[in-house]
Amino acid sequence: MIEYRIATDKDIELMMQSRLEMLRVVNNLGDDYEFSEDIVNNSREYFLNGDQSTVLVLDGDKVIGCASMSYITIMPTFSHPSGKRAHLMNVYTNPSYRRQGIARKMVNMLIDDAWSKGATEISLDATKLGRPLYESMGFIDSNECMVLVKN
């Protein structure tokens, strides 16, 4: 039976297992790829202490999906009077479980969580594979944001 749940600190090993699997698949890395200590330690720290919510999906004791919502607060604006915003990240379903609505259910759980926490906007960075799902859920391209990335 498939179980969906909001992860807690007790699920840290499952969250880490899923995050590293997702990073391997998305970045076309082999199963034997070893991540830097910084990526592993900072990911663990963020799961434990970051302002975030993570959904885990399990089939028995096997993690088959995960998704996270990160929360930030900015100075309030007219269009976002609470200043609370959310960013959807790392939506991942194990390839053998895809096309069953798992990602949609995880995202809906996190959207509900974000609205309940007072967020007025949810952003995301979509892969080509994920874009149709997000568009079907009402996400639209934004012309409002510019980004500066430190090299």
C-alpha positions in Angstrom: 0.0 0.0 0.0 1.3 3.4 -0.9 1.6 5.9 2.0 1.9 9.7 1.7 3.1 11.8 4.6 4.7 15.0 5.7 8.2 14.0 6.8 9.5 14.7 10.3 13.0 14.8 11.7 12.6 11.0 12.3 12.5 10.6 8.5 15.9 12.2 7.9 17.5 9.1 6.5 14.6 8.5 4.1 14.7 12.1 3.0 18.4 11.9 2.4 18.1 8.7 0.5 15.4 10.2 -1.8 17.3 13.5 -2.3 20.5 11.7 -3.4 18.5 9.4 -5.7 16.8 12.4 -7.3 20.1 14.2 -7.8 21.6 11.1 -9.4 18.7 10.7 -11.8 18.2 14.4 -12.7 21.9 14.9 -13.3 22.5 11.6 -15.1 24.9 10.3 -12.5 25.7 6.7 -11.9 24.6 4.8 -8.9 28.2 4.7 -7.6 28.6 8.6 -7.8 29.8 10.0 -4.5 28.4 13.4 -3.5 30.6 16.0 -1.9 30.5 16.2 1.9 29.1 19.8 1.5 26.1 18.6 -0.5 25.3 15.8 1.9 25.9 17.8 5.1 24.1 20.9 3.9 21.1 18.9 2.6 20.8 17.0 5.9 21.1 20.3 7.8 18.4 21.9 5.7 16.0 19.0 6.1 16.5 19.2 9.9 16.6 23.0 10.4 15.4 24.8 7.3 12.1 26.4 6.9 10.6 23.7 4.7 8.1 20.9 4.4 8.8 17.6 2.6 6.4 15.0 1.5 7.6 11.4 1.4 5.8 8.6 -0.5 6.5 5.0 0.5 5.6 1.7 -0.9 6.2 -0.5 2.2 9.6 0.7 3.4 10.8 1.9 0.0 10.8 5.6 -0.7 9.2 6.1 -4.2 8.7 9.8 -4.2 9.5 13.1 -2.5 8.8 16.8 -2.9 9.8 19.8 -0.8 8.5 23.3 -0.3 10.9 25.9 1.0 9.6 29.0 2.7 10.9 32.5 2.7 9.7 35.8 4.1 10.4 39.0 2.3 9.3 42.6 3.0 5.5 42.8 2.4 4.3 44.2 -0.9 0.8 45.2 -2.2 0.6 41.9 -4.1 2.0 39.9 -1.2 0.9 41.6 2.0 2.1 38.8 4.2 5.6 38.7 2.6 5.5 34.9 2.8 6.5 33.0 -0.3 7.2 29.4 -1.1 9.3 27.6 -3.6 8.5 24.1 -4.7 11.6 21.9 -5.2 12.8 18.4 -5.8 9.6 16.8 -7.0 10.7 13.3 -7.8 8.9 10.0 -8.4 10.9 6.8 -8.9 10.7 6.0 -12.6 8.9 2.7 -12.1 6.0 4.5 -10.3 5.5 7.4 -12.7 2.2 8.2 -14.5 0.2 7.2 -11.4 -0.6 10.7 -10.0 2.0 10.5 -7.3 3.7 13.8 -8.1 0.4 15.6 -8.5 -0.7 14.4 -5.0 2.6 15.4 -3.4 2.4 18.8 -5.0 -1.2 19.3 -3.9 -0.2 18.4 -0.4 2.5 21.0 -0.4 0.3 23.7 -2.0 -2.2 23.2 0.8 0.6 23.4 3.3 1.9 26.6 1.8 -1.5 28.3 1.7 -2.1 27.2 5.3 1.2 28.9 6.3 0.1 32.2 4.8 2.2 32.0 1.6 0.8 34.2 -1.2 3.0 32.9 -4.0 4.5 29.6 -4.9 7.4 29.5 -7.4 9.3 26.6 -8.9 12.0 25.8 -11.5 10.4 23.2 -13.8 12.3 20.6 -15.8 11.0 19.8 -19.3 9.5 16.5 -17.9 7.7 18.3 -15.0 6.4 21.3 -16.9 3.1 19.7 -18.2 2.1 18.7 -14.7 2.7 22.2 -13.3 0.9 23.9 -16.1 -2.1 21.5 -15.6 -2.1 22.6 -11.9 -2.3 26.3 -12.8 1.3 27.3 -12.6 2.2 30.0 -15.2 5.4 31.5 -16.5 6.3 34.7 -14.7 7.8 37.8 -16.3 8.4 39.4 -12.9 11.6 37.7 -11.8 15.2 38.4 -12.7 18.1 36.3 -11.2 21.7 37.0 -10.5 23.7 33.8 -10.0 27.1 33.9 -8.2 29.7 32.0 -10.4 
